[in-house]
Amino acid sequence: MTNKDPEDISVAKLIGIGLLTRLVLDTGVQIFFPYISLIAQGLNTTEAAVGRLVSLRSIMGLTSPLFGAFADRQGYRWTMRVGLVFAAVGFLLIGLSQTIWVAMLGMVLNGVGIFAFGPSLQAYLSNLLPYSKRARGLGILEYAWALAGIVGLFVVGYLISATSWRVPFYLFAGLLGIAAVWYGRLPAAKRPQVHEPWRFSWRQIPRFFALGGNQRSTYAVIVCGTMLMFAAVNLFITYGTWLGREYGLEAVALGTVALVMGVSDLVGSVSVSVIGDWLGKKRSVWLGAGASAVFFALLPLFNQGVVAAVAGMVLARGAFEFAVVSNMTLLSEQAPTQRAKTLTLGAAGGLIGGTAAGFTGPVAYATYGATGIALLGAVGMALVCLINWLLVVEAE
């Protein structure tokens, strides 16, 4: 009996494999949102210090365009496997850390791995999916972010309560190590269209950032992704502290809130996969960001009790998820001959936004409470609508 040829794997199964892998990674990314206080206590440091570690991990996303450039030349599977190995080692070091310095090294490696893998996976699947079905396929892949909140963080809350905050990190490391081996059996995508050898020189830096005739629109989409992440992460990084201090929520309760947030994310992602291709990717970004801006602006009015506060966050987050997934599918066809590099530049932009929010979110909440978070989110989303309307051209 012979093993099934990996080339026979359908695109649907490949999306399923990517979804499972992203579920593990996204749970690892989101674990710091509701459980930042517990992790800080375990490292004998402050929430602000752990928040800076999250920002440091985000900064590592700036390395992702280098992996994207290599992926366009060497193939996506190689980049995905390298990213999984880096992410696994990073999670392991975080779990083993007794000091913040070891955790810092783990976060650096983890960030490099996560942001090498994610955009390369998107490029890999985009290579196999026609643009007319891109929102459906990549939208399904983005269910992982929502399921990380619905399933991942909910389970992590009970796992932490039964063991310690370190155990989930060991689990993430083991699963990703297995995935790194498994991905070697995936079928190769079509050969990238960039064939020139990679030789570094200072003169090549401007060429690296040249994205062809649609460059203005491409960078406008990247900026939109940056602002979407900035607006949203201000809320993501503070809602655990907000609900804990103002309403007394602890680990299991915060896990339940994370589950509700995950449902909101899932509704946003499913909506993109169902109507995004029909509605149009550009219009979807505009509608999602506009709705999120309105809900962010209303957050202070929702802050009248834990149920109302969570409801306000759910509305803002669901609209954000619809916008950010639509923006990613829009970016996937802006410069198709340099797809991996373009998507990793988008990821780097998003991480710049997330990094900035890692600093501004806690300060805004500490100074102005929910009103500070609402203002940052509403302004960021409004800027996305303006840039999308004026500068973005959708591929035909």
C-alpha beads as a LAMMPS data file, in Angstrom:
LAMMPS data file: protein, C-alpha beads

396 atoms
395 bonds

1 atom types
1 bond types

-500.0 500.0 xlo xhi
-500.0 500.0 ylo yhi
-500.0 500.0 zlo zhi

Masses

1 110.0

Atoms # bond

1 1 1 0.000 0.000 0.000
2 1 1 1.451 3.383 -0.980
3 1 1 0.997 6.726 0.689
4 1 1 -1.229 9.212 -1.016
5 1 1 0.645 11.638 -3.250
6 1 1 0.707 15.031 -1.522
7 1 1 -0.090 16.627 -4.867
8 1 1 -3.537 15.029 -4.600
9 1 1 -4.455 17.091 -1.538
10 1 1 -7.355 19.415 -2.397
11 1 1 -7.326 23.154 -1.763
12 1 1 -10.136 22.649 0.753
13 1 1 -7.954 20.243 2.764
14 1 1 -5.033 22.643 2.559
15 1 1 -7.229 25.392 3.966
16 1 1 -8.237 23.002 6.771
17 1 1 -4.590 22.231 7.585
18 1 1 -3.781 25.941 7.615
19 1 1 -6.797 26.629 9.814
20 1 1 -5.665 24.111 12.452
21 1 1 -2.131 25.503 12.492
22 1 1 -3.349 29.066 12.719
23 1 1 -5.645 28.084 15.604
24 1 1 -2.610 27.092 17.684
25 1 1 -0.604 30.163 16.689
26 1 1 -3.455 32.607 17.187
27 1 1 -4.249 31.200 20.621
28 1 1 -0.603 31.777 21.481
29 1 1 -0.825 35.355 20.240
30 1 1 -4.052 36.110 22.099
31 1 1 -3.118 34.451 25.396
32 1 1 -1.554 37.713 26.562
33 1 1 -4.759 39.707 26.117
34 1 1 -6.933 38.269 28.908
35 1 1 -4.162 36.655 30.990
36 1 1 -1.521 39.381 30.981
37 1 1 -1.859 39.862 34.758
38 1 1 -1.294 36.154 35.505
39 1 1 1.715 35.954 33.181
40 1 1 3.178 39.095 34.752
41 1 1 2.816 37.585 38.220
42 1 1 4.491 34.375 37.044
43 1 1 7.457 36.344 35.707
44 1 1 7.608 38.520 38.851
45 1 1 7.150 41.667 36.826
46 1 1 4.461 44.197 35.954
47 1 1 1.664 44.191 33.391
48 1 1 3.329 47.157 31.691
49 1 1 6.554 45.147 31.293
50 1 1 4.688 42.216 29.726
51 1 1 2.861 44.682 27.500
52 1 1 6.265 45.854 26.277
53 1 1 7.181 42.226 25.535
54 1 1 4.038 41.953 23.418
55 1 1 5.130 45.085 21.585
56 1 1 8.603 43.613 21.134
57 1 1 7.067 40.512 19.563
58 1 1 5.087 42.784 17.275
59 1 1 8.259 44.611 16.227
60 1 1 9.625 41.280 15.007
61 1 1 6.957 41.434 12.319
62 1 1 9.222 43.923 10.585
63 1 1 11.414 40.964 9.604
64 1 1 8.568 39.291 7.716
65 1 1 9.131 41.072 4.357
66 1 1 12.576 39.448 4.200
67 1 1 10.937 36.037 4.543
68 1 1 8.360 37.097 1.964
69 1 1 11.080 38.011 -0.538
70 1 1 12.729 34.620 -0.010
71 1 1 9.370 32.868 -0.330
72 1 1 8.765 34.486 -3.721
73 1 1 12.085 33.012 -4.862
74 1 1 12.448 29.742 -2.922
75 1 1 8.833 28.663 -2.418
76 1 1 6.271 29.105 0.319
77 1 1 6.620 25.725 2.060
78 1 1 10.223 26.392 3.095
79 1 1 9.285 29.729 4.659
80 1 1 6.271 28.283 6.454
81 1 1 8.321 25.474 8.016
82 1 1 11.069 27.821 9.173
83 1 1 8.446 30.082 10.708
84 1 1 6.851 27.185 12.585
85 1 1 10.200 26.118 14.051
86 1 1 10.994 29.638 15.255
87 1 1 7.519 30.022 16.775
88 1 1 7.754 26.656 18.572
89 1 1 11.160 27.436 20.104
90 1 1 9.885 30.844 21.180
91 1 1 6.845 29.391 22.947
92 1 1 9.053 26.830 24.690
93 1 1 11.405 29.516 26.006
94 1 1 8.503 31.613 27.286
95 1 1 7.132 28.610 29.150
96 1 1 10.537 27.788 30.655
97 1 1 11.454 31.370 31.558
98 1 1 12.152 32.261 35.167
99 1 1 13.122 35.842 34.345
100 1 1 11.805 38.439 31.962
101 1 1 15.055 38.269 29.961
102 1 1 14.510 34.652 28.895
103 1 1 10.881 35.492 28.141
104 1 1 12.142 38.374 26.006
105 1 1 14.284 36.042 23.904
106 1 1 11.313 33.695 23.552
107 1 1 9.071 36.545 22.407
108 1 1 11.632 37.644 19.809
109 1 1 11.894 34.160 18.290
110 1 1 8.155 33.663 18.580
111 1 1 7.448 36.929 16.781
112 1 1 9.847 36.145 13.937
113 1 1 8.239 32.728 13.478
114 1 1 4.618 33.844 13.659
115 1 1 5.043 36.640 11.172
116 1 1 7.127 34.585 8.771
117 1 1 4.519 31.814 8.755
118 1 1 1.217 33.710 8.567
119 1 1 1.709 35.814 5.410
120 1 1 3.515 32.935 3.677
121 1 1 0.503 30.704 4.321
122 1 1 -1.781 33.397 2.879
123 1 1 0.451 33.706 -0.186
124 1 1 0.577 29.913 -0.579
125 1 1 -3.214 29.616 -0.597
126 1 1 -3.673 32.770 -2.718
127 1 1 -1.446 31.131 -5.319
128 1 1 -3.921 28.259 -5.516
129 1 1 -7.180 30.270 -5.322
130 1 1 -8.615 32.490 -8.100
131 1 1 -9.305 36.094 -7.012
132 1 1 -13.042 35.570 -7.494
133 1 1 -12.930 33.006 -4.652
134 1 1 -10.167 34.616 -2.586
135 1 1 -12.417 36.177 0.073
136 1 1 -14.121 32.847 0.668
137 1 1 -10.897 30.845 0.954
138 1 1 -8.839 33.302 2.982
139 1 1 -11.897 34.277 4.990
140 1 1 -12.263 30.658 6.108
141 1 1 -8.573 30.623 7.062
142 1 1 -9.193 33.655 9.263
143 1 1 -11.775 31.713 11.272
144 1 1 -8.718 30.645 13.254
145 1 1 -8.430 34.020 14.976
146 1 1 -12.031 33.781 16.120
147 1 1 -11.788 30.121 17.114
148 1 1 -8.723 30.958 19.187
149 1 1 -11.030 33.062 21.345
150 1 1 -13.993 30.702 21.244
151 1 1 -12.059 27.475 21.850
152 1 1 -8.395 28.266 22.468
153 1 1 -8.524 30.921 25.188
154 1 1 -11.544 29.319 26.836
155 1 1 -9.642 26.032 27.203
156 1 1 -6.472 27.881 28.217
157 1 1 -8.353 29.542 31.083
158 1 1 -9.261 26.156 32.583
159 1 1 -5.809 24.753 31.813
160 1 1 -4.154 27.611 33.689
161 1 1 -6.556 27.176 36.607
162 1 1 -5.791 23.429 36.792
163 1 1 -2.005 23.663 36.280
164 1 1 -0.100 26.902 35.706
165 1 1 0.272 29.644 33.145
166 1 1 3.334 27.839 31.693
167 1 1 1.589 24.670 30.500
168 1 1 -0.213 26.244 27.497
169 1 1 3.133 27.472 26.147
170 1 1 4.577 23.940 26.289
171 1 1 1.512 22.676 24.433
172 1 1 1.849 25.333 21.720
173 1 1 5.529 24.443 21.232
174 1 1 4.847 20.726 20.844
175 1 1 1.992 21.128 18.384
176 1 1 3.909 23.553 16.189
177 1 1 6.945 21.273 16.145
178 1 1 4.736 18.492 14.790
179 1 1 3.281 20.897 12.209
180 1 1 6.760 21.905 11.001
181 1 1 7.399 18.270 10.042
182 1 1 3.917 17.785 8.605
183 1 1 4.185 20.797 6.278
184 1 1 7.041 19.130 4.430
185 1 1 4.430 16.838 2.827
186 1 1 2.295 19.631 1.388
187 1 1 2.230 20.079 -2.403
188 1 1 4.356 22.841 -3.887
189 1 1 2.619 25.925 -5.229
190 1 1 3.295 27.245 -8.719
191 1 1 6.846 28.471 -9.129
192 1 1 7.169 32.093 -8.028
193 1 1 7.517 34.589 -10.849
194 1 1 10.582 36.281 -9.333
195 1 1 13.670 34.426 -10.544
196 1 1 16.543 36.834 -9.976
197 1 1 19.065 35.696 -7.323
198 1 1 19.111 37.421 -3.959
199 1 1 22.248 39.490 -3.381
200 1 1 22.167 42.201 -0.774
201 1 1 23.389 45.685 -1.628
202 1 1 22.324 49.117 -0.453
203 1 1 21.168 49.906 -3.983
204 1 1 18.649 47.084 -3.826
205 1 1 16.765 48.564 -0.875
206 1 1 14.622 50.927 -3.022
207 1 1 13.999 48.043 -5.443
208 1 1 12.883 45.854 -2.570
209 1 1 10.056 48.284 -1.815
210 1 1 9.078 48.785 -5.462
211 1 1 5.764 46.994 -6.034
212 1 1 5.016 47.731 -9.677
213 1 1 2.482 49.881 -11.485
214 1 1 -0.184 49.562 -8.797
215 1 1 2.213 50.676 -6.075
216 1 1 0.216 53.644 -4.723
217 1 1 -2.898 51.555 -4.204
218 1 1 -0.867 48.673 -2.763
219 1 1 0.750 50.867 -0.129
220 1 1 -2.604 52.495 0.635
221 1 1 -4.003 49.032 1.447
222 1 1 -0.956 48.354 3.644
223 1 1 -1.491 51.628 5.517
224 1 1 -5.151 50.721 6.012
225 1 1 -4.063 47.427 7.582
226 1 1 -1.670 49.314 9.855
227 1 1 -4.402 51.659 11.073
228 1 1 -6.900 48.829 11.523
229 1 1 -4.508 46.998 13.829
230 1 1 -3.585 50.159 15.730
231 1 1 -7.216 50.992 16.393
232 1 1 -8.173 47.478 17.465
233 1 1 -5.131 46.427 19.509
234 1 1 -5.614 49.425 21.802
235 1 1 -8.734 47.567 22.931
236 1 1 -7.292 44.037 22.765
237 1 1 -4.368 44.849 25.036
238 1 1 -6.489 46.578 27.684
239 1 1 -9.833 44.822 27.930
240 1 1 -8.568 42.228 30.429
241 1 1 -7.293 44.982 32.731
242 1 1 -10.441 47.067 32.124
243 1 1 -12.854 44.271 33.044
244 1 1 -10.668 43.046 35.903
245 1 1 -10.318 46.414 37.613
246 1 1 -13.770 47.847 37.006
247 1 1 -15.852 44.679 37.304
248 1 1 -13.637 42.208 39.208
249 1 1 -13.385 39.539 36.494
250 1 1 -10.742 36.827 37.049
251 1 1 -9.157 34.065 34.911
252 1 1 -12.155 31.841 34.131
253 1 1 -14.514 34.796 33.682
254 1 1 -12.021 36.496 31.372
255 1 1 -11.803 33.248 29.427
256 1 1 -15.564 33.386 28.988
257 1 1 -15.311 36.964 27.741
258 1 1 -12.610 35.846 25.324
259 1 1 -15.024 33.176 24.069
260 1 1 -17.682 35.838 23.420
261 1 1 -15.100 37.986 21.635
262 1 1 -14.156 34.971 19.561
263 1 1 -17.783 34.514 18.505
264 1 1 -17.752 38.134 17.349
265 1 1 -14.560 37.503 15.362
266 1 1 -16.084 34.397 13.833
267 1 1 -19.175 36.289 12.712
268 1 1 -16.914 38.859 11.046
269 1 1 -14.772 36.234 9.287
270 1 1 -17.747 34.139 8.195
271 1 1 -19.428 37.254 6.812
272 1 1 -16.365 37.961 4.657
273 1 1 -16.213 34.384 3.383
274 1 1 -19.940 34.485 2.508
275 1 1 -20.416 37.963 0.997
276 1 1 -16.917 39.427 0.534
277 1 1 -16.462 38.259 -3.069
278 1 1 -19.960 39.411 -4.001
279 1 1 -19.782 42.759 -2.188
280 1 1 -16.247 43.564 -3.307
281 1 1 -13.151 43.637 -1.130
282 1 1 -12.671 47.425 -1.181
283 1 1 -16.281 48.145 -0.284
284 1 1 -16.131 45.525 2.468
285 1 1 -13.155 47.268 4.086
286 1 1 -14.950 50.616 3.989
287 1 1 -18.155 49.250 5.500
288 1 1 -16.392 47.267 8.233
289 1 1 -14.088 50.096 9.287
290 1 1 -16.944 52.606 9.241
291 1 1 -19.116 50.447 11.471
292 1 1 -16.213 49.810 13.834
293 1 1 -15.524 53.556 14.090
294 1 1 -19.109 54.133 15.196
295 1 1 -19.017 51.344 17.791
296 1 1 -15.666 52.511 19.172
297 1 1 -17.051 56.030 19.568
298 1 1 -19.979 54.609 21.561
299 1 1 -17.858 52.524 23.973
300 1 1 -18.050 55.022 26.872
301 1 1 -21.855 54.846 26.694
302 1 1 -21.677 51.044 26.898
303 1 1 -19.467 51.150 30.003
304 1 1 -22.420 50.988 32.389
305 1 1 -22.010 47.383 33.530
306 1 1 -20.061 44.296 32.554
307 1 1 -22.683 42.977 30.115
308 1 1 -23.077 46.307 28.346
309 1 1 -19.305 46.888 28.235
310 1 1 -18.694 43.471 26.685
311 1 1 -21.531 44.062 24.208
312 1 1 -19.912 47.301 23.050
313 1 1 -16.538 45.611 22.615
314 1 1 -18.143 42.739 20.710
315 1 1 -19.736 45.092 18.190
316 1 1 -16.524 47.063 17.632
317 1 1 -14.454 43.895 17.339
318 1 1 -16.817 42.103 14.969
319 1 1 -16.834 45.042 12.566
320 1 1 -13.042 45.285 12.817
321 1 1 -12.671 41.594 11.952
322 1 1 -14.843 42.029 8.869
323 1 1 -12.681 44.978 7.786
324 1 1 -9.275 43.438 8.478
325 1 1 -9.998 40.128 6.714
326 1 1 -11.406 42.030 3.728
327 1 1 -8.306 44.234 3.662
328 1 1 -6.034 41.190 3.621
329 1 1 -7.911 39.612 0.686
330 1 1 -7.780 42.974 -1.113
331 1 1 -4.000 43.109 -0.617
332 1 1 -3.498 39.572 -1.934
333 1 1 -4.051 40.705 -5.552
334 1 1 -2.583 44.221 -5.478
335 1 1 0.861 43.028 -6.686
336 1 1 0.432 39.343 -7.633
337 1 1 3.938 38.862 -9.040
338 1 1 5.317 39.775 -5.598
339 1 1 2.490 38.328 -3.534
340 1 1 4.446 36.934 -0.582
341 1 1 6.486 40.110 -0.183
342 1 1 3.369 42.272 -0.476
343 1 1 1.485 40.261 2.137
344 1 1 4.471 40.284 4.492
345 1 1 4.797 44.056 4.055
346 1 1 1.133 44.185 5.023
347 1 1 1.854 42.037 8.057
348 1 1 4.767 44.296 8.993
349 1 1 2.504 47.323 8.710
350 1 1 -0.091 45.666 10.905
351 1 1 2.568 44.855 13.450
352 1 1 3.746 48.469 13.489
353 1 1 0.190 49.442 14.301
354 1 1 -0.047 46.749 16.970
355 1 1 3.313 47.758 18.447
356 1 1 2.250 51.384 18.736
357 1 1 -1.005 50.304 20.360
358 1 1 0.917 48.207 22.894
359 1 1 2.282 51.492 24.220
360 1 1 -0.696 53.791 23.704
361 1 1 -3.492 51.462 24.852
362 1 1 -2.425 50.950 28.497
363 1 1 -1.537 54.643 28.842
364 1 1 -4.843 55.764 27.313
365 1 1 -6.822 53.500 29.633
366 1 1 -4.805 54.467 32.719
367 1 1 -5.281 58.172 31.942
368 1 1 -8.766 58.422 30.458
369 1 1 -10.375 55.021 31.028
370 1 1 -12.698 53.616 28.361
371 1 1 -12.978 57.059 26.750
372 1 1 -9.284 56.992 25.833
373 1 1 -9.595 53.601 24.160
374 1 1 -12.752 54.714 22.351
375 1 1 -11.098 57.837 20.945
376 1 1 -8.026 56.003 19.616
377 1 1 -10.173 53.298 18.013
378 1 1 -12.688 55.653 16.406
379 1 1 -10.037 57.941 14.901
380 1 1 -8.006 55.011 13.566
381 1 1 -11.016 53.414 11.891
382 1 1 -12.150 56.733 10.398
383 1 1 -8.704 57.174 8.798
384 1 1 -9.021 53.702 7.245
385 1 1 -12.301 54.718 5.605
386 1 1 -10.743 57.902 4.200
387 1 1 -7.620 56.211 2.791
388 1 1 -9.634 53.336 1.341
389 1 1 -12.038 55.714 -0.403
390 1 1 -9.413 58.058 -1.850
391 1 1 -6.431 55.875 -2.777
392 1 1 -7.304 52.187 -3.118
393 1 1 -7.997 50.565 -6.498
394 1 1 -9.385 47.032 -6.456
395 1 1 -7.988 44.437 -8.853
396 1 1 -10.374 43.233 -11.544

Bonds

1 1 1 2
2 1 2 3
3 1 3 4
4 1 4 5
5 1 5 6
6 1 6 7
7 1 7 8
8 1 8 9
9 1 9 10
10 1 10 11
11 1 11 12
12 1 12 13
13 1 13 14
14 1 14 15
15 1 15 16
16 1 16 17
17 1 17 18
18 1 18 19
19 1 19 20
20 1 20 21
21 1 21 22
22 1 22 23
23 1 23 24
24 1 24 25
25 1 25 26
26 1 26 27
27 1 27 28
28 1 28 29
29 1 29 30
30 1 30 31
31 1 31 32
32 1 32 33
33 1 33 34
34 1 34 35
35 1 35 36
36 1 36 37
37 1 37 38
38 1 38 39
39 1 39 40
40 1 40 41
41 1 41 42
42 1 42 43
43 1 43 44
44 1 44 45
45 1 45 46
46 1 46 47
47 1 47 48
48 1 48 49
49 1 49 50
50 1 50 51
51 1 51 52
52 1 52 53
53 1 53 54
54 1 54 55
55 1 55 56
56 1 56 57
57 1 57 58
58 1 58 59
59 1 59 60
60 1 60 61
61 1 61 62
62 1 62 63
63 1 63 64
64 1 64 65
65 1 65 66
66 1 66 67
67 1 67 68
68 1 68 69
69 1 69 70
70 1 70 71
71 1 71 72
72 1 72 73
73 1 73 74
74 1 74 75
75 1 75 76
76 1 76 77
77 1 77 78
78 1 78 79
79 1 79 80
80 1 80 81
81 1 81 82
82 1 82 83
83 1 83 84
84 1 84 85
85 1 85 86
86 1 86 87
87 1 87 88
88 1 88 89
89 1 89 90
90 1 90 91
91 1 91 92
92 1 92 93
93 1 93 94
94 1 94 95
95 1 95 96
96 1 96 97
97 1 97 98
98 1 98 99
99 1 99 100
100 1 100 101
101 1 101 102
102 1 102 103
103 1 103 104
104 1 104 105
105 1 105 106
106 1 106 107
107 1 107 108
108 1 108 109
109 1 109 110
110 1 110 111
111 1 111 112
112 1 112 113
113 1 113 114
114 1 114 115
115 1 115 116
116 1 116 117
117 1 117 118
118 1 118 119
119 1 119 120
120 1 120 121
121 1 121 122
122 1 122 123
123 1 123 124
124 1 124 125
125 1 125 126
126 1 126 127
127 1 127 128
128 1 128 129
129 1 129 130
130 1 130 131
131 1 131 132
132 1 132 133
133 1 133 134
134 1 134 135
135 1 135 136
136 1 136 137
137 1 137 138
138 1 138 139
139 1 139 140
140 1 140 141
141 1 141 142
142 1 142 143
143 1 143 144
144 1 144 145
145 1 145 146
146 1 146 147
147 1 147 148
148 1 148 149
149 1 149 150
150 1 150 151
151 1 151 152
152 1 152 153
153 1 153 154
154 1 154 155
155 1 155 156
156 1 156 157
157 1 157 158
158 1 158 159
159 1 159 160
160 1 160 161
161 1 161 162
162 1 162 163
163 1 163 164
164 1 164 165
165 1 165 166
166 1 166 167
167 1 167 168
168 1 168 169
169 1 169 170
170 1 170 171
171 1 171 172
172 1 172 173
173 1 173 174
174 1 174 175
175 1 175 176
176 1 176 177
177 1 177 178
178 1 178 179
179 1 179 180
180 1 180 181
181 1 181 182
182 1 182 183
183 1 183 184
184 1 184 185
185 1 185 186
186 1 186 187
187 1 187 188
188 1 188 189
189 1 189 190
190 1 190 191
191 1 191 192
192 1 192 193
193 1 193 194
194 1 194 195
195 1 195 196
196 1 196 197
197 1 197 198
198 1 198 199
199 1 199 200
200 1 200 201
201 1 201 202
202 1 202 203
203 1 203 204
204 1 204 205
205 1 205 206
206 1 206 207
207 1 207 208
208 1 208 209
209 1 209 210
210 1 210 211
211 1 211 212
212 1 212 213
213 1 213 214
214 1 214 215
215 1 215 216
216 1 216 217
217 1 217 218
218 1 218 219
219 1 219 220
220 1 220 221
221 1 221 222
222 1 222 223
223 1 223 224
224 1 224 225
225 1 225 226
226 1 226 227
227 1 227 228
228 1 228 229
229 1 229 230
230 1 230 231
231 1 231 232
232 1 232 233
233 1 233 234
234 1 234 235
235 1 235 236
236 1 236 237
237 1 237 238
238 1 238 239
239 1 239 240
240 1 240 241
241 1 241 242
242 1 242 243
243 1 243 244
244 1 244 245
245 1 245 246
246 1 246 247
247 1 247 248
248 1 248 249
249 1 249 250
250 1 250 251
251 1 251 252
252 1 252 253
253 1 253 254
254 1 254 255
255 1 255 256
256 1 256 257
257 1 257 258
258 1 258 259
259 1 259 260
260 1 260 261
261 1 261 262
262 1 262 263
263 1 263 264
264 1 264 265
265 1 265 266
266 1 266 267
267 1 267 268
268 1 268 269
269 1 269 270
270 1 270 271
271 1 271 272
272 1 272 273
273 1 273 274
274 1 274 275
275 1 275 276
276 1 276 277
277 1 277 278
278 1 278 279
279 1 279 280
280 1 280 281
281 1 281 282
282 1 282 283
283 1 283 284
284 1 284 285
285 1 285 286
286 1 286 287
287 1 287 288
288 1 288 289
289 1 289 290
290 1 290 291
291 1 291 292
292 1 292 293
293 1 293 294
294 1 294 295
295 1 295 296
296 1 296 297
297 1 297 298
298 1 298 299
299 1 299 300
300 1 300 301
301 1 301 302
302 1 302 303
303 1 303 304
304 1 304 305
305 1 305 306
306 1 306 307
307 1 307 308
308 1 308 309
309 1 309 310
310 1 310 311
311 1 311 312
312 1 312 313
313 1 313 314
314 1 314 315
315 1 315 316
316 1 316 317
317 1 317 318
318 1 318 319
319 1 319 320
320 1 320 321
321 1 321 322
322 1 322 323
323 1 323 324
324 1 324 325
325 1 325 326
326 1 326 327
327 1 327 328
328 1 328 329
329 1 329 330
330 1 330 331
331 1 331 332
332 1 332 333
333 1 333 334
334 1 334 335
335 1 335 336
336 1 336 337
337 1 337 338
338 1 338 339
339 1 339 340
340 1 340 341
341 1 341 342
342 1 342 343
343 1 343 344
344 1 344 345
345 1 345 346
346 1 346 347
347 1 347 348
348 1 348 349
349 1 349 350
350 1 350 351
351 1 351 352
352 1 352 353
353 1 353 354
354 1 354 355
355 1 355 356
356 1 356 357
357 1 357 358
358 1 358 359
359 1 359 360
360 1 360 361
361 1 361 362
362 1 362 363
363 1 363 364
364 1 364 365
365 1 365 366
366 1 366 367
367 1 367 368
368 1 368 369
369 1 369 370
370 1 370 371
371 1 371 372
372 1 372 373
373 1 373 374
374 1 374 375
375 1 375 376
376 1 376 377
377 1 377 378
378 1 378 379
379 1 379 380
380 1 380 381
381 1 381 382
382 1 382 383
383 1 383 384
384 1 384 385
385 1 385 386
386 1 386 387
387 1 387 388
388 1 388 389
389 1 389 390
390 1 390 391
391 1 391 392
392 1 392 393
393 1 393 394
394 1 394 395
395 1 395 396
